[in-house]
Each structure stands twice: as structure tokens, then as C-alpha cells.
Amino acid sequence: MDNTVYIPPIKIQGIKTKLVPLIREHIVLEPDSVWYEPFLGSGVVGFNVAPHHAVFSDINPHVINFYNQIKDGEITPKRVRAFLMQEGKSLERDDDDYYYIVRDRFNRSHDPLDFLFLNRACFNGMIRFNKNYEFNVPYGHKPYRFSKAYVTKIVNQVAHVEYLIKKNHWTFLCQPFQKTIAMASKGDFIYCDPPYIGRHVDYFDSWDVASEKQLHEALTKVQSNFMLSTWHHNDYRINDSIKELWPECFVITQNHFYHVGAKEKNRHPMVEALLTNYKTTGKINRAAVETGQMQITSWNTCL
Ligand SMILES: C[S@@+](CC[C@H](N)C(=O)[O-])C[C@H]1O[C@@H](n2cnc3c(N)ncnc32)[C@H](O)[C@@H]1O
């Protein structure tokens, strides 16, 4: 298997880049299965799994719009280069003033290229909207952000997604997770990475115990195999919702460095969990188990 992990052009807090190899190892996907990913975020998981058939969705219209415009040929690598070079020059000249001009412009017009610019120029590559659905992440204070090399890196990321979209049958939908999960049938696969409950999150939508219960209900109504990403524990807390809301699931855990704090001292190692409704057949990385980086914590009964 190709172990390369491609980085998508959009960044988001909670991005699962480091979990892609583990996720890839434990999914069950036949050539004609449809991959359903109702919490797309950056797309790093699905784009690296690269299924032939997929339905990607998110409640955030800007993420979906961005990828749909690549699909429609509206956003091309060439256009991204020209746009970011030009906007980068203005940022270099007017610094934070320019960042906030683009932010206001985006909140009026919702241009997906402005979204890309903001996502790469804002603080920590975050995506956060206020209650009026306005993008409100402050400036990252890097006026020289869009160097030629950095722009080329983003252009290549767009080119890779464009290549995958052309090669496969992918649909991007802006809708709540319930609608996407209800589309799945037996033999399909659902990967869910909702915002984490019990942790500070600022996504397009909020997430609480009631949402997680609705997710559980939606997943138990369909006959597909599913995998859910969540957190297992950190130095201070254990995620009790695993036992309480997902008692029937198998749990695979892996240590993961979760970048939530701006300051090094606020960043705590986080043990991530993958919950599945099937006993995985993936090869276990023995080295990772021996060093404690990965643990199989329970093999319970399937749903
Ligand atoms: C943790 S992020 C997904 C990160 C993604 N797996 C990655 O690696 O980039 C959670 C996503 O769920 C979306 N979301 C939140 N509430 C939702 C809902 N009710 N229905 C669908 N998507 C939702 C957010 O907009 C966000 O993009």
C-alpha cells in the first residue's frame, strides 16, 4: 500500500492527517463500495483513502463549495496561483488591514478563493464562524505568508484534489450528517469525524451529547460498516461518552499530538480512538503497540 499522506488545500482544527495510516489500515472497502464521509472538514481522510465512489458532505457550505468548484473546473491550479500571488502581494503591502478587507469581502460574497486565502492567512489555519455565520478567525500575522514556494505548495495540493476528482466518482453535498448517513446501504462504508463533545470546539455548527446520540441513532439505522473518530483520553480526562454512547463498538487507540493551543504549554498529547461496528481485519502495527503508541483496548460484540 502507498503510505504517502497527501495534504489537502484546506486546513481545519482537528485535521486527521496523522491518523490517516491507521484509518486506512482498518477500513473495509470493496471496489464497488461507496465511501460516505458526512463530516468532511479538510477532506484529508477521504482524499487519502481515495475511494472510487464517494459522497463527501459537511454542514459548512464553504468547504463543500470549494471542492465543488474544483469539480466544476471553476477553481483550477492556474487560477489559484494567480489569485494567491496577487492577494499575497497586497497582504505583504498592507498586512493586517488587507487580511480584514478580504475577511469582510468573504463575509459578503462567500468567494471560495477568498475562503482559501483566509484559511491560509488566518491564525493557526482555523475555521470558525460566529453566530451570524461570519468567518471570524483573526489574522495570523504573517505578511510574507504567500511566498512563491508556499503558493506552489497550495497549487500542488489543489492539483492533486483535481486529479482525484477527475479520476473518481465523487459527490460533494452541503447537508447535515443524518441525510448523508441515510443514503448508505449494506456494503458501503461510513467514516465519521464529528466535532468532539466535552472539548472546546468552534465549528460551523455546535456539537453536544444530544448530537452524538443522534449520530449513534443514524448509524444504527443503516446496515453499513462504520468508523468513528473520537478522543480517548488525555493527561487530565477520559472520554466517558465512548462507554456511555458507543458501548457496542470496537475501539482502536493511537497517541496523537493534537494542536489546540497556540502556545506549546497548552498543547497536550491526546490519545485518539477509532470506534468501529466491525472487528477490523487490518494489520496491527506491532512496533506501535510495543512502544505504547497504539493499543487495541477492547473487542466487544458487534452491533
Ligand atoms: C473534526 S471536523 C472534521 C475534520 C476532518 N476529518 C479532517 O481531518 O479534516 C468536523 C466537521 O464536522 C462538520 N459538522 C459539524 N456539525 C455537523 C453536522 N451537524 N452535520 C454535518 N457536518 C457537521 C464541521 O463543519 C467540520 O467540518
The ligand as an SDF file (V2000), in Angstrom:
LIG
                    3D

 27 29  0  0  0  0  0  0  0  0999 V2000
  -13.4410   17.4480   13.2050 C   0  0  0  0  0  0  0  0  0  0  0  0
  -14.0230   18.2800   11.7650 S   0  0  0  0  0  0  0  0  0  0  0  0
  -13.6650   17.0560   10.5350 C   0  0  0  0  0  0  0  0  0  0  0  0
  -12.1920   17.0110   10.2540 C   0  0  0  0  0  0  0  0  0  0  0  0
  -11.8060   16.1340    9.1030 C   0  0  0  0  0  0  0  0  0  0  0  0
  -11.9800   14.7140    9.3880 N   0  0  0  0  0  0  0  0  0  0  0  0
  -10.3520   16.3990    8.7510 C   0  0  0  0  0  0  0  0  0  0  0  0
   -9.4830   15.5720    9.0540 O   0  0  0  0  0  0  0  0  0  0  0  0
  -10.0900   17.4470    8.1870 O   0  0  0  0  0  0  0  0  0  0  0  0
  -15.7540   18.1870   11.9350 C   0  0  0  0  0  0  0  0  0  0  0  0
  -16.5600   18.6930   10.7450 C   0  0  0  0  0  0  0  0  0  0  0  0
  -17.9280   18.4190   11.0060 O   0  0  0  0  0  0  0  0  0  0  0  0
  -18.7180   19.4710   10.4480 C   0  0  0  0  0  0  0  0  0  0  0  0
  -20.0140   19.4400   11.1470 N   0  0  0  0  0  0  0  0  0  0  0  0
  -20.3300   19.9070   12.3800 C   0  0  0  0  0  0  0  0  0  0  0  0
  -21.6260   19.6510   12.6690 N   0  0  0  0  0  0  0  0  0  0  0  0
  -22.1410   18.9810   11.6110 C   0  0  0  0  0  0  0  0  0  0  0  0
  -23.4360   18.4500   11.3100 C   0  0  0  0  0  0  0  0  0  0  0  0
  -24.4440   18.5500   12.1730 N   0  0  0  0  0  0  0  0  0  0  0  0
  -23.6070   17.8230   10.1030 N   0  0  0  0  0  0  0  0  0  0  0  0
  -22.5770   17.7400    9.2210 C   0  0  0  0  0  0  0  0  0  0  0  0
  -21.3410   18.2410    9.4390 N   0  0  0  0  0  0  0  0  0  0  0  0
  -21.1170   18.8510   10.6210 C   0  0  0  0  0  0  0  0  0  0  0  0
  -17.8970   20.7140   10.6950 C   0  0  0  0  0  0  0  0  0  0  0  0
  -18.2540   21.7350    9.7900 O   0  0  0  0  0  0  0  0  0  0  0  0
  -16.4580   20.1870   10.4880 C   0  0  0  0  0  0  0  0  0  0  0  0
  -16.0450   20.4050    9.1730 O   0  0  0  0  0  0  0  0  0  0  0  0
  1  2  1  0
  2  3  1  0
  2 10  1  0
  3  4  1  0
  4  5  1  0
  5  6  1  0
  5  7  1  0
  7  8  2  0
  7  9  1  0
 10 11  1  0
 11 12  1  0
 11 26  1  0
 12 13  1  0
 13 14  1  0
 13 24  1  0
 14 15  1  0
 14 23  1  0
 15 16  2  0
 16 17  1  0
 17 18  1  0
 17 23  2  0
 18 19  1  0
 18 20  2  0
 20 21  1  0
 21 22  2  0
 22 23  1  0
 24 25  1  0
 24 26  1  0
 26 27  1  0
M  CHG  2   2   1   9  -1
M  END
$$$$
